[in-house]
Amino acid sequence: MDTLEKYRQVIRKVIKDYSEIPYAFGDIQSQTIFDTEVDRYLLMIIGREGVKRVHGCLIHIDIIGAKVWIQRDGTEAGMTTELLKAGIPKDKIVLGFRSPEMRKHTGFATE
């Protein structure tokens, strides 16, 4: 299996695992969106918490230029931890939600 396909499988598994965690409050469902043609992977949440409408992106990860870009991470544990545990090297993970200036100080890839 090539590296890119390994990254795709890891990302899908991590997001799928998060999608199966039930919400403690409200009637909120998780939806996975995997677009392998452009390598975009999302976990959306949708539903109601009382009278409030809940709709948003919890996780957004792209593969750009053979690197894994974490664009949005709304998890408590952090996607970086999960991706590192699954074998994706630190120098192949970009914290896209951080500014380019801040990325230089993270120890992860900058671009």
C-alpha positions in Angstrom: 0.0 0.0 0.0 1.4 3.4 -0.9 1.8 6.2 1.6 -1.1 8.3 0.3 -3.5 5.4 0.5 -2.4 4.7 4.0 -3.0 8.3 5.0 -6.5 8.1 3.5 -7.3 5.0 5.4 -6.0 6.4 8.7 -8.0 9.6 8.3 -11.2 7.8 7.4 -10.9 5.4 10.4 -10.1 8.2 12.9 -13.1 10.3 11.7 -15.4 7.3 11.6 -14.4 6.4 15.2 -15.2 10.0 16.3 -18.5 9.9 14.5 -19.6 6.9 16.6 -19.3 8.8 19.9 -22.8 9.8 21.0 -23.6 13.3 22.2 -24.6 13.6 25.8 -27.0 16.5 25.2 -29.6 17.2 22.6 -30.5 15.3 19.5 -27.3 15.7 17.5 -26.2 13.3 14.8 -22.7 13.0 13.2 -22.2 12.8 9.5 -19.0 11.8 7.8 -18.1 13.3 4.4 -15.2 11.6 2.6 -14.3 13.0 -0.8 -11.4 10.9 -2.0 -11.2 12.6 -5.4 -9.9 15.8 -3.8 -8.8 14.2 -0.5 -11.2 16.2 1.8 -12.5 14.5 4.9 -15.0 16.0 7.3 -17.1 15.2 10.4 -20.2 17.4 10.5 -22.7 17.6 13.4 -26.3 18.4 12.8 -29.4 18.4 15.0 -31.0 20.3 17.9 -30.1 21.1 21.5 -33.4 22.1 22.9 -34.7 24.9 20.7 -31.2 25.7 19.4 -30.2 24.4 15.9 -26.8 22.7 15.9 -24.9 22.5 12.5 -21.2 22.7 12.1 -17.9 21.1 11.2 -16.2 19.3 14.0 -13.2 17.9 12.0 -11.9 18.9 8.6 -8.7 17.2 7.2 -7.3 17.6 3.7 -4.4 15.8 2.0 -2.5 18.5 0.1 0.8 17.8 -1.6 1.3 14.5 0.2 0.8 16.1 3.6 -2.1 15.8 6.0 -3.6 19.3 6.7 -5.7 19.6 9.8 -8.0 22.5 8.9 -10.4 22.2 11.8 -10.1 20.3 15.0 -13.0 20.5 17.4 -12.1 17.4 19.4 -11.0 17.3 23.0 -8.1 14.9 22.5 -6.9 16.4 19.3 -6.5 15.0 15.8 -2.7 15.3 15.9 -2.6 12.8 18.7 -4.8 10.3 16.8 -2.8 10.7 13.6 0.5 10.3 15.3 -0.7 7.2 17.1 -1.8 5.8 13.8 1.6 6.2 12.3 1.5 9.4 10.3 4.9 11.2 10.9 4.9 14.6 12.6 6.7 16.1 9.5 3.7 15.1 7.3 1.1 16.8 9.5 0.3 20.5 9.0 -1.7 22.4 11.6 -3.7 24.3 9.0 -5.8 26.0 11.7 -2.7 27.8 12.9 -1.2 30.8 11.2 1.9 30.2 9.1 3.9 32.2 11.7 2.7 30.0 14.6 3.3 26.7 12.6 7.0 27.4 12.7 7.0 26.8 16.4 4.9 23.7 16.6 7.3 21.0 15.6 4.9 19.9 12.8 5.2 20.6 9.1 4.8 24.2 8.1 3.4 23.6 4.6 
